[in-house]
Amino acid sequence: MTAKRDYYEILGLARDADQPQVKKAYRQKALQFHPDRNREDPHAEEKFKEASEAYEVLSDPQKRQIYDQFGHAGLEGRGFHGFDRMEDIFSSFGDIFEEFFGGGLGGFGGLGRGSRRGRARHGGDVGVPLTITFEEMVQGVKKEVPVHKEGACEACNGAGSKTGKRKSCATCGGSGQVAHSQGFFMIQTTCPRCRGEGEFLADPCEECRGQGRVRKKKNLTVKVPPGVEDGMRLIIRGEGHAGLQGGGAGDLYVEVHVQSHSFFERHGDDIYCALPVAMTDAALGHSVKVPTLNGDHTVSLPEGIDTGEEIRLKKMGIPNVHNGRRGDQIIRVMVKTPKKLSREQKKLLDEFSNS
């Protein structure tokens, strides 16, 4: 089995390339290796598939992050195996080809956008932010978030029409594409009248104007698990935009933002805090009260403890979001030196220092 080439190498990109650069590089490769422009080159189709697979990954922030961290093995472990058929490429990137070539170059045996007519289309994903307090992060919380999305039209049950009757487009003869001769090539472009569908709804729904979807606001209760990290995204399946023509709904991504705390500072599952203690308590090893996530806790100071030394309270930190095991609380001691002393106190300190 031949090892896969690096996706950045395939598109001729640096690893820090931004999305416009990724799109531009793919356009150049798609133009260069499109099968209809290279009928005499037996390797053009494979190169075209290779470039399309690279673009599929590098144009998707999540897939790109996985690839950057784990390479091809990370994607295969999540069920991504690239494209086996040209139909899959045109189905996935029909809108891209329309932008690149004005509707698809040559169609590759009729596999352009028009061939997707009538297929169900999956709805897009929706992202919303959610801000919670430090305490809510520790305990876990349920929050209601407003979600604005495209939902199925209730008037026509998402069909775009009450009867479902359709009529063929006279401009393209129902194919969804019109052909134009340009030099040595026959260019197929999306029909401007039916926009590639090949047909029209005979009686479009007045509520959604035949789209099958309307803009909606929905309040959803989101369960935030204990220990969630700042910036972590929670996924709620099927709560994104509604699909078209019977396609499934997209997903909802909730990005959690955790407010900072005035006393605790998080490092992984551990929490750090600075504890001011009196000089006498530090010298004599007295017991002091320390705020924790579960209320005040009494701690016995070792005699002679100094500023910067740490005391660790086991399993009094933050629960791990994946397995629930708690981290520790680390107390950084800050010994306070008194600024105002009485004559008697000064005398006692002098006697102590000279003893």
C-alpha positions in Angstrom: 0.0 0.0 0.0 1.4 3.4 -1.0 1.9 5.8 1.8 -0.2 9.0 1.6 1.5 12.2 0.7 1.4 15.2 3.1 -1.6 17.3 2.4 0.3 20.6 2.6 2.8 19.3 0.1 0.0 18.2 -2.3 -1.4 21.7 -2.4 2.0 23.4 -2.1 1.2 25.2 1.1 3.0 26.2 4.3 1.6 24.7 7.4 0.4 28.1 8.7 -1.5 28.9 5.5 -4.9 30.6 6.1 -8.2 29.6 4.6 -8.1 31.9 1.5 -4.7 30.5 0.7 -5.9 26.9 1.0 -8.9 27.7 -1.3 -6.7 29.4 -3.9 -4.2 26.5 -3.9 -7.0 24.0 -4.4 -8.4 26.0 -7.2 -5.1 26.0 -9.0 -4.7 22.2 -8.6 -8.3 21.5 -9.6 -7.8 23.5 -12.8 -4.5 21.8 -13.5 -5.7 18.2 -13.0 -9.4 18.3 -13.8 -10.0 15.1 -15.8 -11.9 16.9 -18.6 -8.8 19.0 -19.3 -6.4 16.0 -19.2 -8.1 13.3 -21.1 -4.7 12.0 -22.4 -3.1 11.9 -18.9 -4.0 8.6 -17.1 -2.7 10.0 -13.8 -4.7 13.3 -13.8 -7.8 11.8 -12.1 -5.8 10.4 -9.2 -4.0 13.8 -8.8 -7.4 15.5 -8.9 -8.7 13.1 -6.2 -5.5 13.6 -4.1 -5.9 17.4 -4.2 -9.6 17.2 -3.4 -8.9 15.0 -0.4 -6.2 17.5 0.9 -8.7 20.4 0.5 -11.4 18.4 2.3 -9.2 18.2 5.3 -7.3 21.5 5.3 -10.5 23.6 4.7 -12.2 22.0 7.8 -10.8 23.5 11.0 -11.6 20.4 13.1 -10.1 17.9 10.6 -7.1 20.2 10.1 -6.4 20.3 13.8 -6.5 16.5 14.0 -4.3 16.1 11.0 -1.8 18.7 12.3 -1.5 16.8 15.6 -1.8 13.1 14.5 -1.3 13.0 10.7 -3.2 10.6 8.4 -3.6 8.1 11.2 -5.6 10.5 13.3 -8.2 11.0 10.5 -8.5 7.3 9.7 -9.1 6.6 13.3 -12.2 8.9 13.0 -13.5 7.2 9.8 -12.1 9.6 7.2 -10.7 7.7 4.2 -10.8 10.4 1.5 -12.6 10.0 -1.9 -12.9 6.8 -3.8 -15.2 8.1 -6.6 -15.3 11.2 -8.7 -19.0 11.4 -7.9 -18.2 11.9 -4.2 -16.0 14.9 -5.0 -18.5 16.7 -7.2 -21.2 16.0 -4.6 -19.1 17.4 -1.8 -17.7 20.4 -3.7 -20.4 21.3 -6.1 -20.6 24.9 -4.8 -16.8 25.2 -4.9 -16.7 24.1 -8.6 -19.5 26.5 -9.4 -17.4 29.3 -8.0 -14.2 28.1 -9.7 -15.6 27.2 -13.1 -19.0 28.9 -13.2 -20.9 25.7 -12.5 -18.5 22.8 -13.2 -15.9 22.2 -15.9 -16.9 19.6 -18.4 -19.1 17.9 -15.8 -17.0 14.7 -16.0 -19.6 12.5 -17.4 -22.5 14.5 -16.1 -21.4 14.5 -12.5 -21.6 18.3 -12.0 -24.0 20.1 -9.7 -27.1 19.3 -11.8 -26.7 15.6 -11.0 -27.4 16.4 -7.4 -30.9 17.5 -8.1 -33.4 16.1 -5.7 -30.9 14.8 -3.2 -31.4 15.4 0.5 -28.9 18.0 1.9 -27.7 17.9 5.4 -28.2 21.1 7.4 -25.4 23.3 8.5 -24.0 23.4 12.1 -24.7 26.3 14.5 -22.3 27.7 17.1 -23.3 29.6 20.2 -21.2 30.9 23.2 -22.0 30.2 26.8 -20.4 31.9 29.8 -20.4 30.3 33.2 -18.9 31.1 36.6 -15.9 29.3 38.1 -18.2 27.7 40.7 -20.6 26.5 38.0 -17.6 25.0 36.2 -16.6 23.0 39.3 -20.1 21.7 40.1 -21.5 21.4 36.6 -24.6 23.3 35.6 -27.6 23.3 33.4 -28.0 26.5 31.3 -30.7 27.7 28.9 -29.2 29.1 25.7 -31.1 30.9 22.9 -30.3 29.3 19.5 -31.2 31.1 16.2 -31.3 28.7 13.3 -33.1 27.6 10.2 -35.9 25.2 11.2 -38.4 23.2 9.2 -41.4 25.2 8.0 -44.5 24.1 9.9 -46.9 25.3 7.2 -45.5 22.7 4.7 -43.7 20.3 7.0 -40.4 21.3 5.5 -41.4 20.2 2.0 -41.5 23.8 0.5 -44.9 23.0 -1.0 -48.3 21.9 0.2 -48.8 19.3 -2.6 -45.2 18.6 -3.5 -46.0 18.9 -7.3 -43.0 20.0 -9.4 -42.6 21.1 -13.0 -39.6 20.8 -15.3 -37.4 23.8 -16.1 -37.8 24.7 -19.8 -34.4 26.5 -19.9 -32.3 23.4 -19.2 -34.8 20.7 -20.1 -34.8 19.4 -16.6 -31.0 18.7 -16.5 -30.1 21.5 -14.2 -27.3 22.6 -16.5 -26.8 24.5 -19.7 -23.8 23.9 -22.0 -21.6 26.5 -23.7 -18.8 26.1 -26.2 -15.6 27.8 -25.2 -12.6 27.1 -27.4 -11.8 23.4 -27.4 -13.9 22.8 -24.3 -17.6 22.3 -23.7 -18.4 24.1 -20.5 -21.4 23.2 -18.4 -22.8 25.8 -16.1 -25.6 25.8 -13.6 -28.9 26.8 -15.1 -29.6 30.4 -14.1 -33.3 29.9 -14.0 -33.7 26.8 -11.8 -30.2 27.1 -10.1 -29.3 23.6 -10.9 -32.5 21.9 -9.6 -33.9 21.1 -13.1 -37.4 21.8 -11.9 -39.6 24.1 -9.9 -42.2 23.7 -7.2 -45.6 24.1 -8.9 -47.1 25.7 -5.7 -44.4 27.0 -3.4 -45.3 27.5 0.2 -46.1 31.1 1.0 -44.7 30.9 4.5 -41.2 29.8 3.5 -41.3 30.8 -0.2 -40.6 27.2 -1.2 -37.4 26.9 0.8 -38.9 24.4 3.3 -37.1 26.3 6.2 -37.8 29.5 8.2 -35.7 31.4 10.7 -36.5 30.3 14.2 -35.4 31.0 17.8 -35.3 28.0 20.2 -34.3 28.0 23.8 -32.3 24.8 24.6 -31.2 23.5 28.0 -27.5 22.7 27.9 -25.9 20.4 30.5 -22.4 21.5 31.2 -20.3 18.7 32.9 -18.2 19.4 36.0 -14.6 20.4 35.2 -15.2 21.7 31.7 -12.3 23.7 30.4 -12.4 27.2 29.1 -12.9 27.2 25.4 -14.2 23.6 25.3 -17.0 22.9 22.8 -20.0 20.8 23.7 -21.9 19.1 20.8 -25.6 18.6 20.7 -26.5 16.4 17.8 -29.4 17.4 15.5 -29.9 20.9 16.9 -28.3 22.8 14.1 -29.9 24.1 10.9 -32.7 21.9 9.4 -31.7 20.0 6.3 -33.2 20.4 2.8 -35.3 17.9 0.9 -35.5 15.5 3.8 -31.8 15.8 4.8 -30.8 15.5 8.4 -30.3 18.5 10.7 -26.8 19.9 11.5 -25.4 20.0 15.0 -25.2 22.7 17.7 -21.7 23.6 19.0 -21.7 25.3 22.4 -18.4 27.0 23.2 -18.0 27.3 27.0 -16.2 30.3 28.5 -15.3 30.1 32.2 -15.0 33.3 34.2 -11.9 33.8 36.3 -11.9 33.5 40.1 -10.8 36.2 42.6 -8.9 33.6 44.8 -8.3 30.4 42.9 -6.3 29.9 39.7 -6.7 26.8 37.6 -3.8 24.8 36.2 -5.2 21.6 34.6 -7.3 19.9 37.3 -5.3 21.5 40.1 -6.1 24.9 41.7 -3.6 27.3 43.2 -4.2 30.0 45.8 -2.0 32.4 47.7 -2.6 32.4 51.5 -1.3 35.3 53.6 -0.3 34.1 57.1 1.0 36.1 60.1 4.7 35.9 60.9 4.0 34.4 64.3 1.7 31.7 62.8 4.4 30.8 60.3 7.2 30.7 62.9 5.2 28.7 65.5 3.3 26.4 63.2 -0.2 27.4 64.1 -3.4 26.1 62.5 -5.0 28.5 60.0 -8.2 28.4 58.0 -7.9 28.1 54.2 -10.8 28.7 51.7 -11.4 25.6 49.5 -14.0 24.7 46.8 -15.9 23.0 49.6 -15.7 25.7 52.2 -13.1 26.6 54.8 -10.5 24.0 55.8 -8.2 24.0 58.8 -4.5 23.5 57.9 -1.6 23.1 60.3 1.4 25.1 59.2 4.8 23.5 59.6 7.0 25.4 62.1 9.1 28.0 60.4 7.4 27.8 57.0 8.6 30.6 54.7 7.1 32.7 51.9 6.8 30.7 48.6 6.6 27.3 50.2 3.6 25.2 49.2 1.1 23.0 51.0 -0.8 20.4 48.9 -4.4 19.4 49.8 -5.0 16.1 48.0 -8.2 15.7 45.9 -9.5 19.1 46.7 -9.1 20.5 43.2 -11.3 20.3 40.1 -13.0 17.1 38.9 -11.6 15.9 35.6 -14.2 16.4 32.8 -13.5 13.0 31.4 -13.2 10.7 34.4 -14.3 12.7 37.4 -11.0 12.3 39.4 -10.3 15.4 41.3 -7.0 17.3 41.2 -5.3 18.9 44.2 -5.3 22.3 45.8 -1.9 23.9 46.1 -1.5 26.6 48.8 1.3 29.1 48.3 2.2 30.6 51.7 2.8 34.4 51.8 4.3 35.3 55.3 3.1 38.8 56.3 5.7 41.1 58.1 4.0 43.4 60.5 4.5 47.1 59.6 3.4 48.7 62.9 4.8 47.3 66.2 4.4 48.6 69.7 7.5 49.3 71.9 7.0 46.1 73.8 6.7 44.1 70.6 9.9 45.6 69.2 11.7 44.8 72.4 10.6 41.2 72.3 11.7 40.9 68.7 15.1 42.4 69.6 15.5 40.0 72.4 14.5 37.1 70.1 17.0 38.2 67.4 19.8 38.5 69.9 19.2 35.3 71.7 
